Every structure is written in C-alpha cells, then in structure tokens.
Amino acid sequence: MFPDHIRRLAASVLAEFEFAGYMLATAESCTGGLVAAALTDIPGSSAVVDRGFITYSNVAKSELLGVPPSLILTHGAVSAEVAVAMAVGALARSKADVTVAVTGVAGPGGGTETKPVGRVHIATAVRRGPAAHKEFTFPGDRTAIRLATVEAALERLHTSRPRTNLR
Amino acid sequence: MFPDHIRRLAASVLAEFEFAGYMLATAESCTGGLVAAALTDIPGSSAVVDRGFITYSNVAKSELLGVPPSLILTHGAVSAEVAVAMAVGALARSKADVTVAVTGVAGPGGGTETKPVGRVHIATAVRRGPAAHKEFTFPGDRTAIRLATVEAALERLHTSRPRTNLR
C-alpha cells in the first residue's frame, strides 16, 4: 500500500540501522502512526524498530513524551520547539538510539496565516548527540501532506543515522 | 493510500465515537501504527483519537502498556492474554473511553505450527466495561495481513462502540 519510493527508503533506513546495531523509535502527531507503519511494512523491521508514540492530542504529547504544556502553550503544538521536545522525550522513554518526531498541519482545517496547511516540523534526536530540526511546507491534500511527511521523516532518519558507537 | 473500504469504515467509526463524545486509543504490535494511521487519515479525527502506542518490541509492551513480562513469557506476545493486557493497559494510560489492541504474526518469518503467519489477536477494552477478544487467521502476504488486521480492528471498534455514558 505504500508507494515504492517510500518502501525503498524505509528498507534502506532499516538496513543501515541494522548494520550499525541501532534501534529507532518514532513520535508522531499529524502522521498518526504512518511513519512507523511504513517502517514496519518491511519484513525484519523488528530488529530495528523498538516502539512508537502516537501523540495526537496535546495532553498525550505531555503525558507520553514529557513535552511541557507551557512549551505547547507558548509555541503551539506545530513548532520546532515541540518537535524537538517530542524527539528528545521519545529518546528518554525508549530503548532507541535515534528517534524521529513529526508535528504539523495535515489539513484540510487547522491552518493559520503563520502556520498554513502543509507546515510540518520534523526533529531527530540521537543518543549522546545533538537534536536536529527542519521545517517543511508540503503542497497537496491531507493524504499527500502525510505521505510527504513520511518520506521526509525517513530521509531525516537516513541523514541522522549513527556513525559512531552510541552505546 | 488506504483502500476505500477501510477509509469508509474508519470514517464511520469516527462519526459514531464523535456523536457519542467518546475518545479512542490504539495499542499496536504487528500493524506498527497502521490502525491509528487509517483513523487519522480522516479529517477531523483529532476529535476522537487521543493517542496510540506502537509496542513493537516485547519490552515496549511491558514499559508502555504494563503488560507483565511473565504473561508474555507464558503465553507468547501473539496471544489472547497479551492482546487483552495491551487493550486494558492502553485504557489505563490514556484519556480514551475505548481502546483496541492488536498483536499478530505478519510474516513472512516468525510463524510456528501453533501460531502460523497470519494469526492475529485483537482485543478491545471499554471504560467501566468488559474487555473482549477475537482471534483471526488472515491469508496473504505481509501487506495483506496487515491491511486485513486494520479492517478487523476498525470493525471491532465499530462493534465495541459505547452505547451508554461511560464518563
């Protein structure tokens, strides 16, 4: 069911992580589990995928990932700050060496002038390493925005793959 | 990206829950987030979907959902007992009124004589109500088994929708 280019990218991320002996975890808001679903669509993914947090509501972001409610109040759930806090929170609450977090406006509702439909923040966190963040604005409808987010999240994992021993 | 019949079923579950004012949460092993992803593919799903737990590893099932390691050791991760414990654990760890949990052998590896590829256990738990469980054996490849599991999980949510005030 996933497009070929996403399956290829997921398989490549899993192969890189498995070769390095690293585990990953996901923290998803607007994609609602689709990043983890794309990864686990590949046979053998259990060697690499530890767990995933689908924090669709704001209270779930705080309760499951430790994102401070004040951070959500100040910057909004769709922000660089919250994406990074989600990735860092997932790292602290899993056995993963690398985590990826996504939060965005998938639409069709919920867009504003400063945060339009298609705005997505993706953060990665690496054990004993720095967190990274990137902002995107994807075109298209809800399904297109969610699929573009999955692709970008997998690309961020590919970019953030551990190069040194993290354990 | 989801087949039409799954989109229709997801939309119908969401409409029923929203009408009743109830929230739901998911706990997924073999589907790796695909049940929550199907639900959140429908616009407006945030009124109903609170959160999801992707507990791909056994340690994640225990840490995130409180499934006793001894239960996994005794019955195996793919069992009625673990599915029910996942659903009950998700209920206790969310704002949801109803939860659905899935654990199964998506293949192509991992099948045994007693637990063949395609064997899936789906459990639901309802606040102040009993937990329910059903066993399936789905045909086809990994993607077909995962999609059939998503459809069955949505049907179980449809069957388990609250009929009385749970709050």
Chai-1 contact restraints between the chains, C-beta under 6 A:
chainA,res_idxA,chainB,res_idxB,connection_type,confidence,min_distance_angstrom,max_distance_angstrom,comment,restraint_id
A,M1,B,M1,contact,1.0,0.0,6.0,A-B,restraint_1
A,M1,B,T143,contact,1.0,0.0,6.0,A-B,restraint_2
A,G32,B,A36,contact,1.0,0.0,6.0,A-B,restraint_3
A,G32,B,A37,contact,1.0,0.0,6.0,A-B,restraint_4
A,G32,B,T40,contact,1.0,0.0,6.0,A-B,restraint_5
A,G33,B,G33,contact,1.0,0.0,6.0,A-B,restraint_6
A,G33,B,A36,contact,1.0,0.0,6.0,A-B,restraint_7
A,G33,B,A37,contact,1.0,0.0,6.0,A-B,restraint_8
A,G33,B,G52,contact,1.0,0.0,6.0,A-B,restraint_9
A,L34,B,A37,contact,1.0,0.0,6.0,A-B,restraint_10
A,A36,B,G32,contact,1.0,0.0,6.0,A-B,restraint_11
A,A36,B,G33,contact,1.0,0.0,6.0,A-B,restraint_12
A,A36,B,I54,contact,1.0,0.0,6.0,A-B,restraint_13
A,A37,B,G32,contact,1.0,0.0,6.0,A-B,restraint_14
A,A37,B,G33,contact,1.0,0.0,6.0,A-B,restraint_15
A,A37,B,L34,contact,1.0,0.0,6.0,A-B,restraint_16
A,A37,B,A37,contact,1.0,0.0,6.0,A-B,restraint_17
A,T40,B,G32,contact,1.0,0.0,6.0,A-B,restraint_18
A,P43,B,P108,contact,1.0,0.0,6.0,A-B,restraint_19
A,P43,B,R142,contact,1.0,0.0,6.0,A-B,restraint_20
A,S46,B,Y56,contact,1.0,0.0,6.0,A-B,restraint_21
A,V49,B,Y56,contact,1.0,0.0,6.0,A-B,restraint_22
A,D50,B,S57,contact,1.0,0.0,6.0,A-B,restraint_23
A,R51,B,I54,contact,1.0,0.0,6.0,A-B,restraint_24
A,R51,B,T55,contact,1.0,0.0,6.0,A-B,restraint_25
A,R51,B,Y56,contact,1.0,0.0,6.0,A-B,restraint_26
A,R51,B,A60,contact,1.0,0.0,6.0,A-B,restraint_27
A,G52,B,G33,contact,1.0,0.0,6.0,A-B,restraint_28
A,G52,B,I54,contact,1.0,0.0,6.0,A-B,restraint_29
A,I54,B,A36,contact,1.0,0.0,6.0,A-B,restraint_30
A,I54,B,R51,contact,1.0,0.0,6.0,A-B,restraint_31
A,I54,B,G52,contact,1.0,0.0,6.0,A-B,restraint_32
A,T55,B,R51,contact,1.0,0.0,6.0,A-B,restraint_33
A,Y56,B,S46,contact,1.0,0.0,6.0,A-B,restraint_34
A,Y56,B,V49,contact,1.0,0.0,6.0,A-B,restraint_35
A,Y56,B,R51,contact,1.0,0.0,6.0,A-B,restraint_36
A,S57,B,D50,contact,1.0,0.0,6.0,A-B,restraint_37
A,A60,B,D50,contact,1.0,0.0,6.0,A-B,restraint_38
A,A60,B,R51,contact,1.0,0.0,6.0,A-B,restraint_39
A,P108,B,P43,contact,1.0,0.0,6.0,A-B,restraint_40
A,R142,B,P43,contact,1.0,0.0,6.0,A-B,restraint_41
A,T143,B,M1,contact,1.0,0.0,6.0,A-B,restraint_42
